[in-house]
């Protein structure tokens, strides 16, 4: 899954549309805008439709705020 579009963000908590790279399924989910979430959690999210995770070519997004910055 990859982040397609952010809908709401308050500090580091956000709601976004996540899209499957394989089948195109889109789902709304909550997230946390830190490096760990973007590098470890997002690529391991399983698509509810096809059950696949991100491929080896997955490139994580950066955070809105730099790591260590108190928001």
PyMOL Python script that loads the backbone (N, CA, C, O; Angstrom):
from pymol import cmd

cmd.read_pdbstr("""\
ATOM      1  N   UNK A   1       0.851  -1.172   0.000  1.00  0.00           N
ATOM      2  CA  UNK A   1       0.000   0.000   0.000  1.00  0.00           C
ATOM      3  C   UNK A   1       0.900   1.239   0.000  1.00  0.00           C
ATOM      4  O   UNK A   1       2.020   1.225   0.510  1.00  0.00           O
ATOM      5  N   UNK A   2       0.370   2.293  -0.585  1.00  0.00           N
ATOM      6  CA  UNK A   2       1.078   3.577  -0.585  1.00  0.00           C
ATOM      7  C   UNK A   2       0.074   4.663  -0.255  1.00  0.00           C
ATOM      8  O   UNK A   2      -1.129   4.482  -0.449  1.00  0.00           O
ATOM      9  N   UNK A   3       0.554   5.777   0.237  1.00  0.00           N
ATOM     10  CA  UNK A   3      -0.332   6.890   0.563  1.00  0.00           C
ATOM     11  C   UNK A   3      -0.684   7.605  -0.730  1.00  0.00           C
ATOM     12  O   UNK A   3       0.186   8.088  -1.455  1.00  0.00           O
ATOM     13  N   UNK A   4      -1.976   7.660  -0.999  1.00  0.00           N
ATOM     14  CA  UNK A   4      -2.454   8.316  -2.219  1.00  0.00           C
ATOM     15  C   UNK A   4      -2.768   9.787  -1.954  1.00  0.00           C
ATOM     16  O   UNK A   4      -2.379  10.665  -2.724  1.00  0.00           O
ATOM     17  N   UNK A   5      -3.493  10.048  -0.833  1.00  0.00           N
ATOM     18  CA  UNK A   5      -3.922  11.415  -0.554  1.00  0.00           C
ATOM     19  C   UNK A   5      -4.166  11.584   0.942  1.00  0.00           C
ATOM     20  O   UNK A   5      -4.819  10.750   1.570  1.00  0.00           O
ATOM     21  N   UNK A   6      -3.635  12.673   1.510  1.00  0.00           N
ATOM     22  CA  UNK A   6      -3.908  13.008   2.907  1.00  0.00           C
ATOM     23  C   UNK A   6      -5.241  13.739   2.980  1.00  0.00           C
ATOM     24  O   UNK A   6      -5.526  14.609   2.157  1.00  0.00           O
ATOM     25  N   UNK A   7      -6.056  13.379   3.970  1.00  0.00           N
ATOM     26  CA  UNK A   7      -7.339  14.069   4.141  1.00  0.00           C
ATOM     27  C   UNK A   7      -7.332  14.998   5.344  1.00  0.00           C
ATOM     28  O   UNK A   7      -7.953  16.061   5.320  1.00  0.00           O
ATOM     29  N   UNK A   8      -6.624  14.592   6.400  1.00  0.00           N
ATOM     30  CA  UNK A   8      -6.630  15.384   7.628  1.00  0.00           C
ATOM     31  C   UNK A   8      -5.338  15.106   8.371  1.00  0.00           C
ATOM     32  O   UNK A   8      -4.884  13.963   8.423  1.00  0.00           O
ATOM     33  N   UNK A   9      -4.743  16.137   8.946  1.00  0.00           N
ATOM     34  CA  UNK A   9      -3.574  15.931   9.789  1.00  0.00           C
ATOM     35  C   UNK A   9      -3.614  16.896  10.947  1.00  0.00           C
ATOM     36  O   UNK A   9      -3.850  18.091  10.769  1.00  0.00           O
ATOM     37  N   UNK A  10      -3.380  16.367  12.147  1.00  0.00           N
ATOM     38  CA  UNK A  10      -3.251  17.169  13.355  1.00  0.00           C
ATOM     39  C   UNK A  10      -1.976  16.716  14.050  1.00  0.00           C
ATOM     40  O   UNK A  10      -1.871  15.576  14.502  1.00  0.00           O
ATOM     41  N   UNK A  11      -1.025  17.609  14.126  1.00  0.00           N
ATOM     42  CA  UNK A  11       0.314  17.295  14.602  1.00  0.00           C
ATOM     43  C   UNK A  11       0.870  16.152  13.769  1.00  0.00           C
ATOM     44  O   UNK A  11       1.053  16.340  12.567  1.00  0.00           O
ATOM     45  N   UNK A  12       1.144  15.000  14.318  1.00  0.00           N
ATOM     46  CA  UNK A  12       1.682  13.890  13.521  1.00  0.00           C
ATOM     47  C   UNK A  12       0.630  12.833  13.184  1.00  0.00           C
ATOM     48  O   UNK A  12       0.905  11.938  12.385  1.00  0.00           O
ATOM     49  N   UNK A  13      -0.548  12.910  13.762  1.00  0.00           N
ATOM     50  CA  UNK A  13      -1.624  11.972  13.436  1.00  0.00           C
ATOM     51  C   UNK A  13      -2.308  12.413  12.153  1.00  0.00           C
ATOM     52  O   UNK A  13      -2.550  13.603  11.951  1.00  0.00           O
ATOM     53  N   UNK A  14      -2.620  11.453  11.283  1.00  0.00           N
ATOM     54  CA  UNK A  14      -3.299  11.810  10.038  1.00  0.00           C
ATOM     55  C   UNK A  14      -4.261  10.728   9.583  1.00  0.00           C
ATOM     56  O   UNK A  14      -4.197   9.582  10.028  1.00  0.00           O
ATOM     57  N   UNK A  15      -5.152  11.120   8.688  1.00  0.00           N
ATOM     58  CA  UNK A  15      -6.051  10.212   7.992  1.00  0.00           C
ATOM     59  C   UNK A  15      -5.739  10.366   6.513  1.00  0.00           C
ATOM     60  O   UNK A  15      -5.603  11.481   6.010  1.00  0.00           O
ATOM     61  N   UNK A  16      -5.627   9.234   5.819  1.00  0.00           N
ATOM     62  CA  UNK A  16      -5.259   9.303   4.405  1.00  0.00           C
ATOM     63  C   UNK A  16      -5.886   8.150   3.631  1.00  0.00           C
ATOM     64  O   UNK A  16      -6.346   7.163   4.205  1.00  0.00           O
ATOM     65  N   UNK A  17      -5.890   8.308   2.315  1.00  0.00           N
ATOM     66  CA  UNK A  17      -6.275   7.217   1.418  1.00  0.00           C
ATOM     67  C   UNK A  17      -5.005   6.435   1.108  1.00  0.00           C
ATOM     68  O   UNK A  17      -3.995   7.012   0.707  1.00  0.00           O
ATOM     69  N   UNK A  18      -5.060   5.136   1.293  1.00  0.00           N
ATOM     70  CA  UNK A  18      -3.953   4.251   0.957  1.00  0.00           C
ATOM     71  C   UNK A  18      -4.382   3.447  -0.258  1.00  0.00           C
ATOM     72  O   UNK A  18      -5.496   2.925  -0.304  1.00  0.00           O
ATOM     73  N   UNK A  19      -3.490   3.347  -1.250  1.00  0.00           N
ATOM     74  CA  UNK A  19      -3.806   2.651  -2.498  1.00  0.00           C
ATOM     75  C   UNK A  19      -2.860   1.472  -2.686  1.00  0.00           C
ATOM     76  O   UNK A  19      -1.657   1.589  -2.454  1.00  0.00           O
ATOM     77  N   UNK A  20      -3.407   0.339  -3.104  1.00  0.00           N
ATOM     78  CA  UNK A  20      -2.613  -0.850  -3.392  1.00  0.00           C
ATOM     79  C   UNK A  20      -1.928  -0.676  -4.745  1.00  0.00           C
ATOM     80  O   UNK A  20      -2.562  -0.298  -5.730  1.00  0.00           O
ATOM     81  N   UNK A  21      -0.626  -0.955  -4.781  1.00  0.00           N
ATOM     82  CA  UNK A  21       0.137  -0.830  -6.025  1.00  0.00           C
ATOM     83  C   UNK A  21      -0.204  -1.936  -7.008  1.00  0.00           C
ATOM     84  O   UNK A  21       0.049  -1.805  -8.205  1.00  0.00           O
ATOM     85  N   UNK A  22      -0.776  -3.023  -6.511  1.00  0.00           N
ATOM     86  CA  UNK A  22      -1.033  -4.193  -7.340  1.00  0.00           C
ATOM     87  C   UNK A  22      -2.427  -4.188  -7.985  1.00  0.00           C
ATOM     88  O   UNK A  22      -2.560  -4.404  -9.189  1.00  0.00           O
ATOM     89  N   UNK A  23      -3.465  -3.937  -7.169  1.00  0.00           N
ATOM     90  CA  UNK A  23      -4.823  -4.034  -7.707  1.00  0.00           C
ATOM     91  C   UNK A  23      -5.566  -2.699  -7.748  1.00  0.00           C
ATOM     92  O   UNK A  23      -6.646  -2.618  -8.333  1.00  0.00           O
ATOM     93  N   UNK A  24      -5.003  -1.643  -7.133  1.00  0.00           N
ATOM     94  CA  UNK A  24      -5.635  -0.331  -7.176  1.00  0.00           C
ATOM     95  C   UNK A  24      -6.684  -0.096  -6.106  1.00  0.00           C
ATOM     96  O   UNK A  24      -7.313   0.963  -6.094  1.00  0.00           O
ATOM     97  N   UNK A  25      -6.895  -1.053  -5.200  1.00  0.00           N
ATOM     98  CA  UNK A  25      -7.868  -0.892  -4.109  1.00  0.00           C
ATOM     99  C   UNK A  25      -7.476   0.309  -3.258  1.00  0.00           C
ATOM    100  O   UNK A  25      -6.298   0.499  -2.952  1.00  0.00           O
ATOM    101  N   UNK A  26      -8.465   1.123  -2.873  1.00  0.00           N
ATOM    102  CA  UNK A  26      -8.226   2.304  -2.050  1.00  0.00           C
ATOM    103  C   UNK A  26      -8.990   2.149  -0.749  1.00  0.00           C
ATOM    104  O   UNK A  26     -10.156   1.755  -0.745  1.00  0.00           O
ATOM    105  N   UNK A  27      -8.319   2.464   0.366  1.00  0.00           N
ATOM    106  CA  UNK A  27      -8.988   2.421   1.665  1.00  0.00           C
ATOM    107  C   UNK A  27      -8.527   3.588   2.516  1.00  0.00           C
ATOM    108  O   UNK A  27      -7.400   4.061   2.370  1.00  0.00           O
ATOM    109  N   UNK A  28      -9.386   4.051   3.395  1.00  0.00           N
ATOM    110  CA  UNK A  28      -9.059   5.111   4.338  1.00  0.00           C
ATOM    111  C   UNK A  28      -8.462   4.465   5.577  1.00  0.00           C
ATOM    112  O   UNK A  28      -8.939   3.425   6.032  1.00  0.00           O
ATOM    113  N   UNK A  29      -7.419   5.081   6.123  1.00  0.00           N
ATOM    114  CA  UNK A  29      -6.801   4.562   7.338  1.00  0.00           C
ATOM    115  C   UNK A  29      -6.108   5.695   8.086  1.00  0.00           C
ATOM    116  O   UNK A  29      -5.842   6.764   7.536  1.00  0.00           O
ATOM    117  N   UNK A  30      -5.828   5.428   9.345  1.00  0.00           N
ATOM    118  CA  UNK A  30      -5.118   6.370  10.183  1.00  0.00           C
ATOM    119  C   UNK A  30      -3.630   6.111  10.076  1.00  0.00           C
ATOM    120  O   UNK A  30      -3.213   4.999   9.750  1.00  0.00           O
ATOM    121  N   UNK A  31      -2.821   7.132  10.348  1.00  0.00           N
ATOM    122  CA  UNK A  31      -1.383   6.966  10.317  1.00  0.00           C
ATOM    123  C   UNK A  31      -0.710   7.921  11.267  1.00  0.00           C
ATOM    124  O   UNK A  31      -1.351   8.771  11.886  1.00  0.00           O
ATOM    125  N   UNK A  32       0.598   7.766  11.373  1.00  0.00           N
ATOM    126  CA  UNK A  32       1.411   8.617  12.226  1.00  0.00           C
ATOM    127  C   UNK A  32       2.596   9.096  11.399  1.00  0.00           C
ATOM    128  O   UNK A  32       3.336   8.284  10.844  1.00  0.00           O
ATOM    129  N   UNK A  33       2.777  10.389  11.315  1.00  0.00           N
ATOM    130  CA  UNK A  33       3.764  10.982  10.414  1.00  0.00           C
ATOM    131  C   UNK A  33       5.162  11.009  11.031  1.00  0.00           C
ATOM    132  O   UNK A  33       5.664  12.064  11.417  1.00  0.00           O
ATOM    133  N   UNK A  34       5.781   9.827  11.116  1.00  0.00           N
ATOM    134  CA  UNK A  34       7.175   9.750  11.512  1.00  0.00           C
ATOM    135  C   UNK A  34       7.909   8.800  10.566  1.00  0.00           C
ATOM    136  O   UNK A  34       7.286   8.085   9.782  1.00  0.00           O
ATOM    137  N   UNK A  35       9.222   8.804  10.650  1.00  0.00           N
ATOM    138  CA  UNK A  35      10.038   8.009   9.733  1.00  0.00           C
ATOM    139  C   UNK A  35       9.726   6.517   9.850  1.00  0.00           C
ATOM    140  O   UNK A  35       9.656   5.821   8.837  1.00  0.00           O
ATOM    141  N   UNK A  36       9.541   6.021  11.069  1.00  0.00           N
ATOM    142  CA  UNK A  36       9.255   4.601  11.271  1.00  0.00           C
ATOM    143  C   UNK A  36       7.974   4.185  10.542  1.00  0.00           C
ATOM    144  O   UNK A  36       7.944   3.147   9.881  1.00  0.00           O
ATOM    145  N   UNK A  37       6.935   4.982  10.661  1.00  0.00           N
ATOM    146  CA  UNK A  37       5.663   4.647  10.008  1.00  0.00           C
ATOM    147  C   UNK A  37       5.829   4.583   8.496  1.00  0.00           C
ATOM    148  O   UNK A  37       5.346   3.646   7.861  1.00  0.00           O
ATOM    149  N   UNK A  38       6.499   5.559   7.918  1.00  0.00           N
ATOM    150  CA  UNK A  38       6.653   5.612   6.462  1.00  0.00           C
ATOM    151  C   UNK A  38       7.568   4.511   5.922  1.00  0.00           C
ATOM    152  O   UNK A  38       7.333   4.000   4.827  1.00  0.00           O
ATOM    153  N   UNK A  39       8.609   4.138   6.678  1.00  0.00           N
ATOM    154  CA  UNK A  39       9.570   3.139   6.203  1.00  0.00           C
ATOM    155  C   UNK A  39       9.222   1.700   6.571  1.00  0.00           C
ATOM    156  O   UNK A  39       9.557   0.777   5.829  1.00  0.00           O
ATOM    157  N   UNK A  40       8.552   1.496   7.710  1.00  0.00           N
ATOM    158  CA  UNK A  40       8.308   0.138   8.201  1.00  0.00           C
ATOM    159  C   UNK A  40       6.844  -0.297   8.143  1.00  0.00           C
ATOM    160  O   UNK A  40       6.556  -1.435   7.772  1.00  0.00           O
ATOM    161  N   UNK A  41       5.929   0.578   8.500  1.00  0.00           N
ATOM    162  CA  UNK A  41       4.517   0.202   8.604  1.00  0.00           C
ATOM    163  C   UNK A  41       3.819   0.214   7.245  1.00  0.00           C
ATOM    164  O   UNK A  41       3.162  -0.761   6.882  1.00  0.00           O
ATOM    165  N   UNK A  42       3.952   1.288   6.504  1.00  0.00           N
ATOM    166  CA  UNK A  42       3.244   1.418   5.223  1.00  0.00           C
ATOM    167  C   UNK A  42       3.582   0.284   4.241  1.00  0.00           C
ATOM    168  O   UNK A  42       2.663  -0.294   3.661  1.00  0.00           O
ATOM    169  N   UNK A  43       4.859  -0.055   4.033  1.00  0.00           N
ATOM    170  CA  UNK A  43       5.140  -1.128   3.066  1.00  0.00           C
ATOM    171  C   UNK A  43       4.656  -2.507   3.506  1.00  0.00           C
ATOM    172  O   UNK A  43       4.496  -3.398   2.671  1.00  0.00           O
ATOM    173  N   UNK A  44       4.421  -2.697   4.803  1.00  0.00           N
ATOM    174  CA  UNK A  44       3.961  -3.996   5.304  1.00  0.00           C
ATOM    175  C   UNK A  44       2.440  -4.089   5.417  1.00  0.00           C
ATOM    176  O   UNK A  44       1.913  -5.129   5.813  1.00  0.00           O
ATOM    177  N   UNK A  45       1.730  -3.009   5.073  1.00  0.00           N
ATOM    178  CA  UNK A  45       0.266  -3.028   5.112  1.00  0.00           C
ATOM    179  C   UNK A  45      -0.243  -3.965   4.022  1.00  0.00           C
ATOM    180  O   UNK A  45       0.157  -3.856   2.863  1.00  0.00           O
ATOM    181  N   UNK A  46      -1.131  -4.890   4.402  1.00  0.00           N
ATOM    182  CA  UNK A  46      -1.699  -5.823   3.430  1.00  0.00           C
ATOM    183  C   UNK A  46      -2.956  -5.226   2.818  1.00  0.00           C
ATOM    184  O   UNK A  46      -3.773  -4.620   3.511  1.00  0.00           O
ATOM    185  N   UNK A  47      -3.097  -5.403   1.539  1.00  0.00           N
ATOM    186  CA  UNK A  47      -4.293  -4.952   0.836  1.00  0.00           C
ATOM    187  C   UNK A  47      -5.453  -5.860   1.246  1.00  0.00           C
ATOM    188  O   UNK A  47      -5.306  -7.082   1.233  1.00  0.00           O
ATOM    189  N   UNK A  48      -6.601  -5.287   1.609  1.00  0.00           N
ATOM    190  CA  UNK A  48      -7.747  -6.117   1.995  1.00  0.00           C
ATOM    191  C   UNK A  48      -8.342  -6.893   0.820  1.00  0.00           C
ATOM    192  O   UNK A  48      -9.022  -7.899   1.024  1.00  0.00           O
ATOM    193  N   UNK A  49      -8.092  -6.438  -0.397  1.00  0.00           N
ATOM    194  CA  UNK A  49      -8.666  -7.092  -1.574  1.00  0.00           C
ATOM    195  C   UNK A  49      -7.775  -8.222  -2.100  1.00  0.00           C
ATOM    196  O   UNK A  49      -8.247  -9.347  -2.268  1.00  0.00           O
ATOM    197  N   UNK A  50      -6.494  -7.938  -2.363  1.00  0.00           N
ATOM    198  CA  UNK A  50      -5.615  -8.948  -2.965  1.00  0.00           C
ATOM    199  C   UNK A  50      -4.651  -9.589  -1.967  1.00  0.00           C
ATOM    200  O   UNK A  50      -4.048 -10.619  -2.270  1.00  0.00           O
ATOM    201  N   UNK A  51      -4.497  -8.994  -0.781  1.00  0.00           N
ATOM    202  CA  UNK A  51      -3.648  -9.564   0.256  1.00  0.00           C
ATOM    203  C   UNK A  51      -2.153  -9.350   0.066  1.00  0.00           C
ATOM    204  O   UNK A  51      -1.356  -9.924   0.808  1.00  0.00           O
ATOM    205  N   UNK A  52      -1.754  -8.541  -0.906  1.00  0.00           N
ATOM    206  CA  UNK A  52      -0.336  -8.314  -1.164  1.00  0.00           C
ATOM    207  C   UNK A  52       0.171  -7.101  -0.392  1.00  0.00           C
ATOM    208  O   UNK A  52      -0.602  -6.225  -0.003  1.00  0.00           O
ATOM    209  N   UNK A  53       1.495  -7.070  -0.176  1.00  0.00           N
ATOM    210  CA  UNK A  53       2.154  -5.918   0.433  1.00  0.00           C
ATOM    211  C   UNK A  53       2.988  -5.225  -0.644  1.00  0.00           C
ATOM    212  O   UNK A  53       3.028  -5.672  -1.790  1.00  0.00           O
ATOM    213  N   UNK A  54       3.643  -4.144  -0.274  1.00  0.00           N
ATOM    214  CA  UNK A  54       4.449  -3.383  -1.239  1.00  0.00           C
ATOM    215  C   UNK A  54       5.598  -4.231  -1.771  1.00  0.00           C
ATOM    216  O   UNK A  54       6.088  -5.127  -1.084  1.00  0.00           O
ATOM    217  N   UNK A  55       6.014  -3.949  -2.978  1.00  0.00           N
ATOM    218  CA  UNK A  55       7.124  -4.662  -3.597  1.00  0.00           C
ATOM    219  C   UNK A  55       8.474  -4.141  -3.126  1.00  0.00           C
ATOM    220  O   UNK A  55       8.542  -3.213  -2.320  1.00  0.00           O
ATOM    221  N   UNK A  56       9.529  -4.731  -3.622  1.00  0.00           N
ATOM    222  CA  UNK A  56      10.885  -4.335  -3.251  1.00  0.00           C
ATOM    223  C   UNK A  56      11.250  -2.944  -3.750  1.00  0.00           C
ATOM    224  O   UNK A  56      12.195  -2.336  -3.247  1.00  0.00           O
ATOM    225  N   UNK A  57      10.511  -2.430  -4.735  1.00  0.00           N
ATOM    226  CA  UNK A  57      10.796  -1.108  -5.278  1.00  0.00           C
ATOM    227  C   UNK A  57      10.062   0.019  -4.535  1.00  0.00           C
ATOM    228  O   UNK A  57      10.036   1.152  -5.015  1.00  0.00           O
ATOM    229  N   UNK A  58       9.468  -0.278  -3.373  1.00  0.00           N
ATOM    230  CA  UNK A  58       8.721   0.716  -2.595  1.00  0.00           C
ATOM    231  C   UNK A  58       9.651   1.847  -2.156  1.00  0.00           C
ATOM    232  O   UNK A  58      10.746   1.605  -1.649  1.00  0.00           O
ATOM    233  N   UNK A  59       9.194   3.086  -2.358  1.00  0.00           N
ATOM    234  CA  UNK A  59       9.944   4.264  -1.923  1.00  0.00           C
ATOM    235  C   UNK A  59       9.079   5.039  -0.937  1.00  0.00           C
ATOM    236  O   UNK A  59       8.034   5.566  -1.321  1.00  0.00           O
ATOM    237  N   UNK A  60       9.495   5.120   0.338  1.00  0.00           N
ATOM    238  CA  UNK A  60       8.688   5.801   1.346  1.00  0.00           C
ATOM    239  C   UNK A  60       8.653   7.312   1.147  1.00  0.00           C
ATOM    240  O   UNK A  60       9.593   7.913   0.629  1.00  0.00           O
ATOM    241  N   UNK A  61       7.545   7.906   1.573  1.00  0.00           N
ATOM    242  CA  UNK A  61       7.415   9.364   1.558  1.00  0.00           C
ATOM    243  C   UNK A  61       8.212   9.933   2.726  1.00  0.00           C
ATOM    244  O   UNK A  61       8.539   9.211   3.668  1.00  0.00           O
ATOM    245  N   UNK A  62       8.515  11.184   2.669  1.00  0.00           N
ATOM    246  CA  UNK A  62       9.133  11.870   3.806  1.00  0.00           C
ATOM    247  C   UNK A  62       8.054  12.371   4.744  1.00  0.00           C
ATOM    248  O   UNK A  62       6.870  12.362   4.406  1.00  0.00           O
ATOM    249  N   UNK A  63       8.458  12.797   5.899  1.00  0.00           N
ATOM    250  CA  UNK A  63       7.507  13.327   6.883  1.00  0.00           C
ATOM    251  C   UNK A  63       7.232  14.803   6.595  1.00  0.00           C
ATOM    252  O   UNK A  63       8.041  15.485   5.965  1.00  0.00           O
ATOM    253  N   UNK A  64       6.092  15.280   7.061  1.00  0.00           N
ATOM    254  CA  UNK A  64       5.760  16.689   6.895  1.00  0.00           C
ATOM    255  C   UNK A  64       6.678  17.554   7.761  1.00  0.00           C
ATOM    256  O   UNK A  64       7.127  18.618   7.336  1.00  0.00           O
ATOM    257  N   UNK A  65       6.951  17.080   8.987  1.00  0.00           N
ATOM    258  CA  UNK A  65       7.838  17.787   9.913  1.00  0.00           C
ATOM    259  C   UNK A  65       9.111  16.957  10.078  1.00  0.00           C
ATOM    260  O   UNK A  65       9.041  15.728  10.061  1.00  0.00           O
ATOM    261  N   UNK A  66      10.265  17.594  10.236  1.00  0.00           N
ATOM    262  CA  UNK A  66      11.515  16.848  10.416  1.00  0.00           C
ATOM    263  C   UNK A  66      11.489  15.990  11.681  1.00  0.00           C
ATOM    264  O   UNK A  66      10.822  16.331  12.658  1.00  0.00           O
ATOM    265  N   UNK A  67      12.222  14.871  11.653  1.00  0.00           N
ATOM    266  CA  UNK A  67      12.328  14.009  12.830  1.00  0.00           C
ATOM    267  C   UNK A  67      12.886  14.815  14.003  1.00  0.00           C
ATOM    268  O   UNK A  67      13.788  15.634  13.832  1.00  0.00           O
ATOM    269  N   UNK A  68      12.350  14.577  15.172  1.00  0.00           N
ATOM    270  CA  UNK A  68      12.806  15.259  16.370  1.00  0.00           C
ATOM    271  C   UNK A  68      12.137  16.591  16.643  1.00  0.00           C
ATOM    272  O   UNK A  68      12.247  17.107  17.755  1.00  0.00           O
ATOM    273  N   UNK A  69      11.449  17.166  15.669  1.00  0.00           N
ATOM    274  CA  UNK A  69      10.754  18.431  15.873  1.00  0.00           C
ATOM    275  C   UNK A  69       9.476  18.175  16.639  1.00  0.00           C
ATOM    276  O   UNK A  69       8.680  17.314  16.265  1.00  0.00           O
ATOM    277  N   UNK A  70       9.281  18.916  17.704  1.00  0.00           N
ATOM    278  CA  UNK A  70       8.058  18.798  18.500  1.00  0.00           C
ATOM    279  C   UNK A  70       6.978  19.617  17.823  1.00  0.00           C
ATOM    280  O   UNK A  70       7.164  20.803  17.550  1.00  0.00           O
ATOM    281  N   UNK A  71       5.855  18.983  17.554  1.00  0.00           N
ATOM    282  CA  UNK A  71       4.771  19.644  16.827  1.00  0.00           C
ATOM    283  C   UNK A  71       3.619  19.907  17.762  1.00  0.00           C
ATOM    284  O   UNK A  71       2.600  20.460  17.346  1.00  0.00           O
TER     285      UNK A  71
END
""", "prot")
cmd.dss("prot")
cmd.show_as("cartoon", "prot")
cmd.util.cbc("prot")
cmd.orient("prot")
